[in-house]
């Protein structure tokens, strides 16, 4: 942008006038001509300013893309013959427990659940892996009815903010996002024939600031998904 001060000086230099009146009718002297020329040549034109390149500081830099997600080589492999899957997981973060119906990976990071109970249960950062006799759609309808109703109008799938399509371990399934006030849940449901395999993440976020940031909790879950293999 050209400042008003530059415009006044440039125009008056060309016309040989002062700021208080009209230009003189007589010829200008050599000195005033030289001053006018100098004034004219020193004032940058609007087109010159408009075409000048932006400074380096004014150009927004594009951040580099994040590195591709990988499974750390230090993670511990685990296979469940009962449930028909294998994964790798960080043994220093999670304690693994297996029953006849599910496998849990539980951390030491937890928070009292909401509800005002004098002896509240703990919301623990961790992952649960289990099988279901229902199809992925049937599982979502049974366990998350309001979200299912919104995502399957007329029994036909339509992505919503809460349920989206996902592909894990070569299977096309669904993932669900739910949570309130830092008590967050992500559920991945994959087809296994006419049944389902389910992975449930419970993460902890919010203003209380857990000592494992929630984005790191979610990243670890994504790495678990990357390591998953189904029989």
Rosetta blueprint (number, residue, H / E / L):
1 X L
2 X L
3 X L
4 X H
5 X H
6 X H
7 X H
8 X H
9 X H
10 X H
11 X H
12 X H
13 X H
14 X H
15 X H
16 X L
17 X L
18 X L
19 X L
20 X L
21 X L
22 X L
23 X L
24 X L
25 X L
26 X L
27 X L
28 X L
29 X L
30 X H
31 X H
32 X H
33 X H
34 X H
35 X H
36 X H
37 X H
38 X H
39 X H
40 X H
41 X H
42 X H
43 X L
44 X L
45 X L
46 X H
47 X H
48 X H
49 X H
50 X H
51 X H
52 X L
53 X L
54 X L
55 X L
56 X H
57 X H
58 X H
59 X L
60 X L
61 X L
62 X L
63 X L
64 X L
65 X L
66 X L
67 X L
68 X L
69 X L
70 X L
71 X L
72 X L
73 X L
74 X L
75 X L
76 X E
77 X E
78 X E
79 X E
80 X E
81 X L
82 X L
83 X L
84 X L
85 X E
86 X E
87 X E
88 X E
89 X E
90 X L
91 X L
92 X L
93 X L
94 X L
95 X E
96 X E
97 X E
98 X E
99 X L
100 X L
101 X L
102 X E
103 X E
104 X E
105 X E
106 X E
107 X E
108 X E
109 X E
110 X E
111 X E
112 X E
113 X L
114 X L
115 X L
116 X L
117 X L
118 X L
119 X L
120 X L
121 X L
122 X E
123 X E
124 X E
125 X E
126 X E
127 X E
128 X E
129 X E
130 X E
131 X E
132 X E
133 X L
134 X L
135 X L
136 X H
137 X H
138 X H
139 X H
140 X H
141 X H
142 X H
143 X H
144 X L
145 X H
146 X H
147 X H
148 X H
149 X H
150 X H
151 X H
152 X L
153 X H
154 X H
155 X H
156 X L
157 X L
158 X L
159 X L
160 X L
161 X L
162 X L
163 X E
164 X E
165 X E
166 X E
167 X E
168 X E
169 X L
170 X L
171 X E
172 X E
173 X E
174 X E
175 X E
176 X E
177 X E
178 X E
179 X E
180 X E
181 X L
182 X L
183 X E
184 X E
185 X E
186 X E
187 X E
188 X E
189 X E
190 X E
191 X E
192 X E
193 X L
194 X L
195 X E
196 X E
197 X E
198 X E
199 X E
200 X E
201 X E
202 X E
203 X E
204 X E
205 X L
206 X L
207 X L
208 X L
209 X L
210 X L
211 X L
212 X L
213 X L
214 X H
215 X H
216 X H
217 X H
218 X H
219 X H
220 X H
221 X H
222 X H
223 X H
224 X H
225 X H
226 X H
227 X H
228 X L
229 X E
230 X E
231 X L
